[in-house]
Amino acid sequence: MSTAAVVSALMVGALALGPARLPAQAGAGGVAGDAGRGRQVYERYCVQCHGERTDGAGEVARWSQPKPRDFRQGIYKFSSAPYGFLPTTADLDRVIQNGLYGTRMPPFAALSTRERRDVIAYLQTRSPRWRTEEPGTPITIPAEPASTREAVTRGRELFEANCTRCHGDGTGNGPSAVKGMVDDWGMAITPANLTLGRGKWARTARDIYVRAMTGINGTPMPESADALTPEQVWQVAHYVQALGGWAGSTRELRQFAAQLPLPGEASSAP
């Protein structure tokens, strides 16, 4: 196809998009993205997985587990807002920049700030949720307390009481997992193996805190904000951090956590 034909096709596609169906959220620097430019970014970098209709049915989707996101539903797993709310522009930008570890979603850090802002604006035209709902307000994250033996011990107790049904001993082998779990898209889902020292989205104790407080949209992972205090969630986060080589974990606390009884064992902690 000639260069002129390519340009013409892009112009036709941009015109077919029509005016943005809602005002895009402001991105970095408080400037909203352009959905028309964002569609071109999407068609260059995203269509292979997420599909021409943004339905998650791109060419690569059949070989992907988990499946690429269907943006038409307006459900995004990873948000800094409470469970069920739309994510912020910053939440979407983080996933685009960093990707999702252990999945086919790669980091797109090479995209410029404007390109990321524009493609987010385009994605916000793909679901009616963005026309009727505002993004959720990010949770307040208190200053991280020191990670101590006492915090890890208490975190293990809270983990046993609240997390073992799915995560088991931390490897994702809880009774619900063994029975089989599905997400809101009807796909089989496995609880995270927290001993790996890295999650799809989470890398630090702060990240673990956010995920525990807000849950993961579209999955059985609930928010714990109503069940646990911020102090308790930090203790769980520090116990999880000590289960593996998470960023910020220490060898001393990892060795200490390894000596504690596994969740479910009858013996008491030393």
ChimeraX commands (.cxc) that place a marker at each C-alpha (Angstrom):
marker #1 position 0.00,0.00,0.00 radius 0.5
marker #1 position 1.35,3.43,-0.89 radius 0.5
marker #1 position 2.17,6.05,1.72 radius 0.5
marker #1 position -0.69,8.19,0.47 radius 0.5
marker #1 position -3.11,5.30,0.86 radius 0.5
marker #1 position -1.91,4.63,4.40 radius 0.5
marker #1 position -2.35,8.29,5.36 radius 0.5
marker #1 position -5.79,8.32,3.74 radius 0.5
marker #1 position -6.81,5.20,5.65 radius 0.5
marker #1 position -5.69,6.70,8.93 radius 0.5
marker #1 position -7.66,9.88,8.22 radius 0.5
marker #1 position -10.77,7.88,7.39 radius 0.5
marker #1 position -10.34,5.88,10.62 radius 0.5
marker #1 position -9.95,9.07,12.65 radius 0.5
marker #1 position -13.08,10.56,11.08 radius 0.5
marker #1 position -14.98,7.33,11.70 radius 0.5
marker #1 position -14.16,7.63,15.38 radius 0.5
marker #1 position -16.06,10.87,15.52 radius 0.5
marker #1 position -15.89,13.27,18.44 radius 0.5
marker #1 position -14.88,11.91,21.81 radius 0.5
marker #1 position -17.90,10.57,23.63 radius 0.5
marker #1 position -16.79,12.04,26.95 radius 0.5
marker #1 position -14.19,14.48,28.19 radius 0.5
marker #1 position -11.01,12.49,28.74 radius 0.5
marker #1 position -9.44,12.58,32.16 radius 0.5
marker #1 position -6.49,14.88,32.59 radius 0.5
marker #1 position -3.20,13.06,32.45 radius 0.5
marker #1 position 0.33,14.03,33.39 radius 0.5
marker #1 position 0.64,17.76,33.85 radius 0.5
marker #1 position -3.14,18.12,34.03 radius 0.5
marker #1 position -3.56,17.91,30.24 radius 0.5
marker #1 position -6.21,15.57,28.82 radius 0.5
marker #1 position -5.23,13.10,26.12 radius 0.5
marker #1 position -6.53,13.09,22.55 radius 0.5
marker #1 position -8.64,10.02,21.72 radius 0.5
marker #1 position -8.06,10.36,17.97 radius 0.5
marker #1 position -4.29,10.22,18.36 radius 0.5
marker #1 position -4.75,7.54,20.99 radius 0.5
marker #1 position -6.55,5.31,18.52 radius 0.5
marker #1 position -3.50,5.40,16.27 radius 0.5
marker #1 position -1.25,4.49,19.21 radius 0.5
marker #1 position -3.61,1.64,20.06 radius 0.5
marker #1 position -3.62,0.32,16.50 radius 0.5
marker #1 position 0.16,0.30,16.42 radius 0.5
marker #1 position 0.95,-1.21,19.81 radius 0.5
marker #1 position -2.17,-2.80,21.34 radius 0.5
marker #1 position -4.37,-4.32,18.64 radius 0.5
marker #1 position -2.38,-7.57,18.39 radius 0.5
marker #1 position -3.56,-8.63,21.85 radius 0.5
marker #1 position -6.60,-6.50,22.63 radius 0.5
marker #1 position -8.18,-6.70,19.18 radius 0.5
marker #1 position -9.50,-4.24,16.63 radius 0.5
marker #1 position -12.70,-3.80,18.65 radius 0.5
marker #1 position -10.84,-3.53,21.99 radius 0.5
marker #1 position -12.64,-6.71,23.01 radius 0.5
marker #1 position -9.54,-8.66,24.05 radius 0.5
marker #1 position -9.75,-10.89,20.97 radius 0.5
marker #1 position -6.56,-9.98,19.13 radius 0.5
marker #1 position -4.38,-12.43,17.20 radius 0.5
marker #1 position -2.28,-13.26,20.26 radius 0.5
marker #1 position -5.24,-13.71,22.63 radius 0.5
marker #1 position -5.65,-17.43,21.96 radius 0.5
marker #1 position -2.15,-18.09,23.33 radius 0.5
marker #1 position -2.49,-15.75,26.31 radius 0.5
marker #1 position -3.33,-16.67,29.88 radius 0.5
marker #1 position -4.69,-14.56,31.44 radius 0.5
marker #1 position -6.61,-13.23,28.44 radius 0.5
marker #1 position -6.07,-9.65,27.27 radius 0.5
marker #1 position -8.46,-7.11,28.78 radius 0.5
marker #1 position -11.81,-6.41,27.09 radius 0.5
marker #1 position -11.91,-2.64,27.38 radius 0.5
marker #1 position -15.58,-2.44,26.41 radius 0.5
marker #1 position -16.59,-3.65,29.88 radius 0.5
marker #1 position -14.74,-0.92,31.73 radius 0.5
marker #1 position -13.44,-3.37,34.34 radius 0.5
marker #1 position -9.77,-2.97,35.23 radius 0.5
marker #1 position -8.14,-5.28,37.75 radius 0.5
marker #1 position -5.55,-2.97,39.23 radius 0.5
marker #1 position -6.66,0.30,40.77 radius 0.5
marker #1 position -5.65,2.52,43.66 radius 0.5
marker #1 position -9.35,3.19,44.31 radius 0.5
marker #1 position -11.71,0.98,46.35 radius 0.5
marker #1 position -13.03,-2.22,44.79 radius 0.5
marker #1 position -15.54,-1.71,42.00 radius 0.5
marker #1 position -14.58,1.85,41.03 radius 0.5
marker #1 position -13.02,2.94,37.77 radius 0.5
marker #1 position -9.25,3.41,37.95 radius 0.5
marker #1 position -7.51,6.76,37.71 radius 0.5
marker #1 position -5.43,7.88,34.75 radius 0.5
marker #1 position -2.36,7.30,36.91 radius 0.5
marker #1 position -3.43,3.69,37.53 radius 0.5
marker #1 position -3.79,3.02,33.80 radius 0.5
marker #1 position -0.54,4.82,33.06 radius 0.5
marker #1 position 1.35,2.63,35.54 radius 0.5
marker #1 position 0.15,-0.58,33.87 radius 0.5
marker #1 position 1.06,0.72,30.41 radius 0.5
marker #1 position 4.52,1.81,31.56 radius 0.5
marker #1 position 5.39,-1.23,33.67 radius 0.5
marker #1 position 3.35,-4.00,32.07 radius 0.5
marker #1 position 2.07,-6.91,34.14 radius 0.5
marker #1 position 4.74,-9.31,35.34 radius 0.5
marker #1 position 4.27,-12.92,34.32 radius 0.5
marker #1 position 1.76,-12.11,31.58 radius 0.5
marker #1 position 1.93,-11.16,27.91 radius 0.5
marker #1 position 1.32,-7.50,28.81 radius 0.5
marker #1 position 4.80,-6.00,28.30 radius 0.5
marker #1 position 6.08,-2.66,29.62 radius 0.5
marker #1 position 5.65,0.23,27.20 radius 0.5
marker #1 position 7.99,2.61,28.99 radius 0.5
marker #1 position 9.33,3.74,25.60 radius 0.5
marker #1 position 6.02,5.42,24.81 radius 0.5
marker #1 position 6.07,9.14,25.46 radius 0.5
marker #1 position 3.92,10.72,28.15 radius 0.5
marker #1 position 1.67,12.15,25.44 radius 0.5
marker #1 position 1.28,8.78,23.69 radius 0.5
marker #1 position 0.31,7.09,26.94 radius 0.5
marker #1 position -2.09,9.90,27.79 radius 0.5
marker #1 position -3.65,9.70,24.32 radius 0.5
marker #1 position -4.16,5.93,24.29 radius 0.5
marker #1 position -5.75,6.14,27.74 radius 0.5
marker #1 position -8.13,8.78,26.39 radius 0.5
marker #1 position -9.03,6.41,23.54 radius 0.5
marker #1 position -9.65,3.50,25.93 radius 0.5
marker #1 position -11.97,5.76,27.90 radius 0.5
marker #1 position -14.22,6.00,24.84 radius 0.5
marker #1 position -14.63,2.23,24.61 radius 0.5
marker #1 position -16.92,1.61,27.58 radius 0.5
marker #1 position -20.14,3.40,28.58 radius 0.5
marker #1 position -18.95,3.35,32.19 radius 0.5
marker #1 position -16.67,6.27,31.46 radius 0.5
marker #1 position -19.69,8.34,30.35 radius 0.5
marker #1 position -21.65,7.85,33.56 radius 0.5
marker #1 position -19.05,7.25,36.28 radius 0.5
marker #1 position -16.09,9.11,37.67 radius 0.5
marker #1 position -12.84,7.35,38.59 radius 0.5
marker #1 position -12.66,6.31,42.22 radius 0.5
marker #1 position -10.74,8.36,44.74 radius 0.5
marker #1 position -7.40,6.67,45.51 radius 0.5
marker #1 position -7.12,5.30,49.02 radius 0.5
marker #1 position -4.99,7.16,51.52 radius 0.5
marker #1 position -1.78,5.26,52.19 radius 0.5
marker #1 position -0.34,5.99,55.64 radius 0.5
marker #1 position 3.39,6.08,56.20 radius 0.5
marker #1 position 4.86,2.59,56.18 radius 0.5
marker #1 position 5.82,1.43,59.69 radius 0.5
marker #1 position 8.99,-0.47,60.36 radius 0.5
marker #1 position 9.00,-4.11,59.34 radius 0.5
marker #1 position 9.91,-6.00,62.51 radius 0.5
marker #1 position 9.75,-9.56,63.82 radius 0.5
marker #1 position 6.70,-8.59,65.83 radius 0.5
marker #1 position 4.97,-7.18,62.75 radius 0.5
marker #1 position 5.78,-10.27,60.68 radius 0.5
marker #1 position 4.51,-12.57,63.47 radius 0.5
marker #1 position 1.26,-10.65,63.79 radius 0.5
marker #1 position 0.99,-10.50,60.01 radius 0.5
marker #1 position 1.22,-14.29,59.82 radius 0.5
marker #1 position -1.68,-14.59,62.27 radius 0.5
marker #1 position -3.81,-12.15,60.27 radius 0.5
marker #1 position -2.84,-13.88,57.03 radius 0.5
marker #1 position -4.01,-17.20,58.46 radius 0.5
marker #1 position -7.33,-15.71,59.53 radius 0.5
marker #1 position -8.05,-13.80,56.33 radius 0.5
marker #1 position -6.01,-15.07,53.38 radius 0.5
marker #1 position -5.39,-18.81,53.62 radius 0.5
marker #1 position -8.71,-19.85,52.06 radius 0.5
marker #1 position -7.24,-18.81,48.70 radius 0.5
marker #1 position -3.51,-18.33,49.23 radius 0.5
marker #1 position -2.98,-21.31,51.55 radius 0.5
marker #1 position 0.56,-21.35,52.88 radius 0.5
marker #1 position 1.41,-18.45,50.58 radius 0.5
marker #1 position 1.92,-20.46,47.42 radius 0.5
marker #1 position -1.70,-20.17,46.28 radius 0.5
marker #1 position -2.74,-23.67,47.38 radius 0.5
marker #1 position -5.73,-22.80,49.59 radius 0.5
marker #1 position -8.93,-24.89,49.57 radius 0.5
marker #1 position -10.75,-22.44,47.29 radius 0.5
marker #1 position -7.89,-22.60,44.82 radius 0.5
marker #1 position -7.83,-26.38,44.87 radius 0.5
marker #1 position -11.58,-26.48,44.27 radius 0.5
marker #1 position -11.22,-24.11,41.33 radius 0.5
marker #1 position -11.85,-20.39,40.94 radius 0.5
marker #1 position -13.01,-18.20,38.06 radius 0.5
marker #1 position -12.95,-14.47,37.43 radius 0.5
marker #1 position -15.78,-12.23,36.21 radius 0.5
marker #1 position -14.93,-13.19,32.62 radius 0.5
marker #1 position -15.50,-16.88,33.32 radius 0.5
marker #1 position -11.82,-17.74,33.09 radius 0.5
marker #1 position -10.00,-20.03,35.52 radius 0.5
marker #1 position -7.92,-18.02,37.94 radius 0.5
marker #1 position -5.20,-19.01,40.40 radius 0.5
marker #1 position -4.35,-17.07,43.57 radius 0.5
marker #1 position -0.93,-15.46,43.45 radius 0.5
marker #1 position 2.08,-17.42,44.66 radius 0.5
marker #1 position 3.32,-14.88,47.18 radius 0.5
marker #1 position 6.62,-16.66,47.74 radius 0.5
marker #1 position 7.89,-15.60,44.31 radius 0.5
marker #1 position 8.71,-12.11,45.52 radius 0.5
marker #1 position 6.78,-10.39,42.75 radius 0.5
marker #1 position 3.18,-10.05,41.68 radius 0.5
marker #1 position 1.68,-9.07,38.34 radius 0.5
marker #1 position 1.31,-5.51,39.59 radius 0.5
marker #1 position 2.96,-5.50,43.02 radius 0.5
marker #1 position 6.67,-5.24,43.78 radius 0.5
marker #1 position 6.98,-3.65,47.22 radius 0.5
marker #1 position 5.29,-3.79,50.63 radius 0.5
marker #1 position 3.49,-0.58,49.69 radius 0.5
marker #1 position 2.10,-2.29,46.59 radius 0.5
marker #1 position 1.01,-5.30,48.66 radius 0.5
marker #1 position -0.74,-2.89,51.04 radius 0.5
marker #1 position -2.68,-1.26,48.18 radius 0.5
marker #1 position -3.71,-4.61,46.70 radius 0.5
marker #1 position -4.86,-5.92,50.09 radius 0.5
marker #1 position -6.80,-2.75,50.85 radius 0.5
marker #1 position -8.53,-2.38,47.48 radius 0.5
marker #1 position -8.68,-5.95,46.18 radius 0.5
marker #1 position -8.47,-6.84,42.49 radius 0.5
marker #1 position -11.48,-5.91,40.38 radius 0.5
marker #1 position -13.14,-8.71,38.47 radius 0.5
marker #1 position -11.60,-11.43,40.64 radius 0.5
marker #1 position -12.40,-13.17,43.94 radius 0.5
marker #1 position -9.67,-11.06,45.63 radius 0.5
marker #1 position -11.72,-8.79,47.92 radius 0.5
marker #1 position -10.86,-5.49,49.52 radius 0.5
marker #1 position -9.89,-5.75,53.17 radius 0.5
marker #1 position -10.47,-2.12,54.15 radius 0.5
marker #1 position -13.67,-3.05,56.00 radius 0.5
marker #1 position -12.18,-6.08,57.76 radius 0.5
marker #1 position -8.72,-4.90,58.80 radius 0.5
marker #1 position -7.21,-1.69,60.09 radius 0.5
marker #1 position -4.43,0.04,58.15 radius 0.5
marker #1 position -1.96,-1.13,60.81 radius 0.5
marker #1 position -3.11,-4.72,60.37 radius 0.5
marker #1 position -2.84,-4.53,56.58 radius 0.5
marker #1 position 0.73,-3.27,56.92 radius 0.5
marker #1 position 1.48,-6.27,59.13 radius 0.5
marker #1 position 0.05,-8.63,56.51 radius 0.5
marker #1 position 2.08,-6.82,53.85 radius 0.5
marker #1 position 5.29,-7.24,55.84 radius 0.5
marker #1 position 4.59,-10.93,56.41 radius 0.5
marker #1 position 4.00,-11.45,52.69 radius 0.5
marker #1 position 7.14,-9.44,51.93 radius 0.5
marker #1 position 9.09,-11.82,54.18 radius 0.5
marker #1 position 7.77,-14.87,52.31 radius 0.5
marker #1 position 10.01,-14.18,49.32 radius 0.5
marker #1 position 12.51,-11.85,47.74 radius 0.5
marker #1 position 10.18,-8.88,47.46 radius 0.5
marker #1 position 11.82,-5.50,46.91 radius 0.5
marker #1 position 12.68,-4.08,50.31 radius 0.5
marker #1 position 12.61,-7.42,52.14 radius 0.5
marker #1 position 15.55,-8.32,54.35 radius 0.5
marker #1 position 17.39,-11.59,54.67 radius 0.5
marker #1 position 16.95,-11.51,58.44 radius 0.5
marker #1 position 13.15,-11.25,58.24 radius 0.5
marker #1 position 12.94,-13.83,55.46 radius 0.5
marker #1 position 14.84,-16.30,57.64 radius 0.5
marker #1 position 12.63,-15.42,60.59 radius 0.5
marker #1 position 9.41,-15.93,58.56 radius 0.5
marker #1 position 10.71,-19.29,57.35 radius 0.5
marker #1 position 10.93,-20.46,60.99 radius 0.5
marker #1 position 7.33,-19.54,61.77 radius 0.5
marker #1 position 4.71,-22.29,61.52 radius 0.5
marker #1 position 2.94,-22.32,58.19 radius 0.5
marker #1 position -0.61,-20.98,58.28 radius 0.5
marker #1 position -2.86,-23.80,59.41 radius 0.5
marker #1 position -0.27,-25.60,61.52 radius 0.5
marker #1 position -1.22,-26.23,65.10 radius 0.5
marker #1 position 2.12,-25.24,66.63 radius 0.5
marker #1 position 2.52,-21.70,67.94 radius 0.5
marker #1 position 4.97,-19.18,66.59 radius 0.5
marker #1 position 8.37,-19.06,68.32 radius 0.5
marker link #1:1,2 radius 0.2
marker link #1:2,3 radius 0.2
marker link #1:3,4 radius 0.2
marker link #1:4,5 radius 0.2
marker link #1:5,6 radius 0.2
marker link #1:6,7 radius 0.2
marker link #1:7,8 radius 0.2
marker link #1:8,9 radius 0.2
marker link #1:9,10 radius 0.2
marker link #1:10,11 radius 0.2
marker link #1:11,12 radius 0.2
marker link #1:12,13 radius 0.2
marker link #1:13,14 radius 0.2
marker link #1:14,15 radius 0.2
marker link #1:15,16 radius 0.2
marker link #1:16,17 radius 0.2
marker link #1:17,18 radius 0.2
marker link #1:18,19 radius 0.2
marker link #1:19,20 radius 0.2
marker link #1:20,21 radius 0.2
marker link #1:21,22 radius 0.2
marker link #1:22,23 radius 0.2
marker link #1:23,24 radius 0.2
marker link #1:24,25 radius 0.2
marker link #1:25,26 radius 0.2
marker link #1:26,27 radius 0.2
marker link #1:27,28 radius 0.2
marker link #1:28,29 radius 0.2
marker link #1:29,30 radius 0.2
marker link #1:30,31 radius 0.2
marker link #1:31,32 radius 0.2
marker link #1:32,33 radius 0.2
marker link #1:33,34 radius 0.2
marker link #1:34,35 radius 0.2
marker link #1:35,36 radius 0.2
marker link #1:36,37 radius 0.2
marker link #1:37,38 radius 0.2
marker link #1:38,39 radius 0.2
marker link #1:39,40 radius 0.2
marker link #1:40,41 radius 0.2
marker link #1:41,42 radius 0.2
marker link #1:42,43 radius 0.2
marker link #1:43,44 radius 0.2
marker link #1:44,45 radius 0.2
marker link #1:45,46 radius 0.2
marker link #1:46,47 radius 0.2
marker link #1:47,48 radius 0.2
marker link #1:48,49 radius 0.2
marker link #1:49,50 radius 0.2
marker link #1:50,51 radius 0.2
marker link #1:51,52 radius 0.2
marker link #1:52,53 radius 0.2
marker link #1:53,54 radius 0.2
marker link #1:54,55 radius 0.2
marker link #1:55,56 radius 0.2
marker link #1:56,57 radius 0.2
marker link #1:57,58 radius 0.2
marker link #1:58,59 radius 0.2
marker link #1:59,60 radius 0.2
marker link #1:60,61 radius 0.2
marker link #1:61,62 radius 0.2
marker link #1:62,63 radius 0.2
marker link #1:63,64 radius 0.2
marker link #1:64,65 radius 0.2
marker link #1:65,66 radius 0.2
marker link #1:66,67 radius 0.2
marker link #1:67,68 radius 0.2
marker link #1:68,69 radius 0.2
marker link #1:69,70 radius 0.2
marker link #1:70,71 radius 0.2
marker link #1:71,72 radius 0.2
marker link #1:72,73 radius 0.2
marker link #1:73,74 radius 0.2
marker link #1:74,75 radius 0.2
marker link #1:75,76 radius 0.2
marker link #1:76,77 radius 0.2
marker link #1:77,78 radius 0.2
marker link #1:78,79 radius 0.2
marker link #1:79,80 radius 0.2
marker link #1:80,81 radius 0.2
marker link #1:81,82 radius 0.2
marker link #1:82,83 radius 0.2
marker link #1:83,84 radius 0.2
marker link #1:84,85 radius 0.2
marker link #1:85,86 radius 0.2
marker link #1:86,87 radius 0.2
marker link #1:87,88 radius 0.2
marker link #1:88,89 radius 0.2
marker link #1:89,90 radius 0.2
marker link #1:90,91 radius 0.2
marker link #1:91,92 radius 0.2
marker link #1:92,93 radius 0.2
marker link #1:93,94 radius 0.2
marker link #1:94,95 radius 0.2
marker link #1:95,96 radius 0.2
marker link #1:96,97 radius 0.2
marker link #1:97,98 radius 0.2
marker link #1:98,99 radius 0.2
marker link #1:99,100 radius 0.2
marker link #1:100,101 radius 0.2
marker link #1:101,102 radius 0.2
marker link #1:102,103 radius 0.2
marker link #1:103,104 radius 0.2
marker link #1:104,105 radius 0.2
marker link #1:105,106 radius 0.2
marker link #1:106,107 radius 0.2
marker link #1:107,108 radius 0.2
marker link #1:108,109 radius 0.2
marker link #1:109,110 radius 0.2
marker link #1:110,111 radius 0.2
marker link #1:111,112 radius 0.2
marker link #1:112,113 radius 0.2
marker link #1:113,114 radius 0.2
marker link #1:114,115 radius 0.2
marker link #1:115,116 radius 0.2
marker link #1:116,117 radius 0.2
marker link #1:117,118 radius 0.2
marker link #1:118,119 radius 0.2
marker link #1:119,120 radius 0.2
marker link #1:120,121 radius 0.2
marker link #1:121,122 radius 0.2
marker link #1:122,123 radius 0.2
marker link #1:123,124 radius 0.2
marker link #1:124,125 radius 0.2
marker link #1:125,126 radius 0.2
marker link #1:126,127 radius 0.2
marker link #1:127,128 radius 0.2
marker link #1:128,129 radius 0.2
marker link #1:129,130 radius 0.2
marker link #1:130,131 radius 0.2
marker link #1:131,132 radius 0.2
marker link #1:132,133 radius 0.2
marker link #1:133,134 radius 0.2
marker link #1:134,135 radius 0.2
marker link #1:135,136 radius 0.2
marker link #1:136,137 radius 0.2
marker link #1:137,138 radius 0.2
marker link #1:138,139 radius 0.2
marker link #1:139,140 radius 0.2
marker link #1:140,141 radius 0.2
marker link #1:141,142 radius 0.2
marker link #1:142,143 radius 0.2
marker link #1:143,144 radius 0.2
marker link #1:144,145 radius 0.2
marker link #1:145,146 radius 0.2
marker link #1:146,147 radius 0.2
marker link #1:147,148 radius 0.2
marker link #1:148,149 radius 0.2
marker link #1:149,150 radius 0.2
marker link #1:150,151 radius 0.2
marker link #1:151,152 radius 0.2
marker link #1:152,153 radius 0.2
marker link #1:153,154 radius 0.2
marker link #1:154,155 radius 0.2
marker link #1:155,156 radius 0.2
marker link #1:156,157 radius 0.2
marker link #1:157,158 radius 0.2
marker link #1:158,159 radius 0.2
marker link #1:159,160 radius 0.2
marker link #1:160,161 radius 0.2
marker link #1:161,162 radius 0.2
marker link #1:162,163 radius 0.2
marker link #1:163,164 radius 0.2
marker link #1:164,165 radius 0.2
marker link #1:165,166 radius 0.2
marker link #1:166,167 radius 0.2
marker link #1:167,168 radius 0.2
marker link #1:168,169 radius 0.2
marker link #1:169,170 radius 0.2
marker link #1:170,171 radius 0.2
marker link #1:171,172 radius 0.2
marker link #1:172,173 radius 0.2
marker link #1:173,174 radius 0.2
marker link #1:174,175 radius 0.2
marker link #1:175,176 radius 0.2
marker link #1:176,177 radius 0.2
marker link #1:177,178 radius 0.2
marker link #1:178,179 radius 0.2
marker link #1:179,180 radius 0.2
marker link #1:180,181 radius 0.2
marker link #1:181,182 radius 0.2
marker link #1:182,183 radius 0.2
marker link #1:183,184 radius 0.2
marker link #1:184,185 radius 0.2
marker link #1:185,186 radius 0.2
marker link #1:186,187 radius 0.2
marker link #1:187,188 radius 0.2
marker link #1:188,189 radius 0.2
marker link #1:189,190 radius 0.2
marker link #1:190,191 radius 0.2
marker link #1:191,192 radius 0.2
marker link #1:192,193 radius 0.2
marker link #1:193,194 radius 0.2
marker link #1:194,195 radius 0.2
marker link #1:195,196 radius 0.2
marker link #1:196,197 radius 0.2
marker link #1:197,198 radius 0.2
marker link #1:198,199 radius 0.2
marker link #1:199,200 radius 0.2
marker link #1:200,201 radius 0.2
marker link #1:201,202 radius 0.2
marker link #1:202,203 radius 0.2
marker link #1:203,204 radius 0.2
marker link #1:204,205 radius 0.2
marker link #1:205,206 radius 0.2
marker link #1:206,207 radius 0.2
marker link #1:207,208 radius 0.2
marker link #1:208,209 radius 0.2
marker link #1:209,210 radius 0.2
marker link #1:210,211 radius 0.2
marker link #1:211,212 radius 0.2
marker link #1:212,213 radius 0.2
marker link #1:213,214 radius 0.2
marker link #1:214,215 radius 0.2
marker link #1:215,216 radius 0.2
marker link #1:216,217 radius 0.2
marker link #1:217,218 radius 0.2
marker link #1:218,219 radius 0.2
marker link #1:219,220 radius 0.2
marker link #1:220,221 radius 0.2
marker link #1:221,222 radius 0.2
marker link #1:222,223 radius 0.2
marker link #1:223,224 radius 0.2
marker link #1:224,225 radius 0.2
marker link #1:225,226 radius 0.2
marker link #1:226,227 radius 0.2
marker link #1:227,228 radius 0.2
marker link #1:228,229 radius 0.2
marker link #1:229,230 radius 0.2
marker link #1:230,231 radius 0.2
marker link #1:231,232 radius 0.2
marker link #1:232,233 radius 0.2
marker link #1:233,234 radius 0.2
marker link #1:234,235 radius 0.2
marker link #1:235,236 radius 0.2
marker link #1:236,237 radius 0.2
marker link #1:237,238 radius 0.2
marker link #1:238,239 radius 0.2
marker link #1:239,240 radius 0.2
marker link #1:240,241 radius 0.2
marker link #1:241,242 radius 0.2
marker link #1:242,243 radius 0.2
marker link #1:243,244 radius 0.2
marker link #1:244,245 radius 0.2
marker link #1:245,246 radius 0.2
marker link #1:246,247 radius 0.2
marker link #1:247,248 radius 0.2
marker link #1:248,249 radius 0.2
marker link #1:249,250 radius 0.2
marker link #1:250,251 radius 0.2
marker link #1:251,252 radius 0.2
marker link #1:252,253 radius 0.2
marker link #1:253,254 radius 0.2
marker link #1:254,255 radius 0.2
marker link #1:255,256 radius 0.2
marker link #1:256,257 radius 0.2
marker link #1:257,258 radius 0.2
marker link #1:258,259 radius 0.2
marker link #1:259,260 radius 0.2
marker link #1:260,261 radius 0.2
marker link #1:261,262 radius 0.2
marker link #1:262,263 radius 0.2
marker link #1:263,264 radius 0.2
marker link #1:264,265 radius 0.2
marker link #1:265,266 radius 0.2
marker link #1:266,267 radius 0.2
marker link #1:267,268 radius 0.2
marker link #1:268,269 radius 0.2
marker link #1:269,270 radius 0.2
view
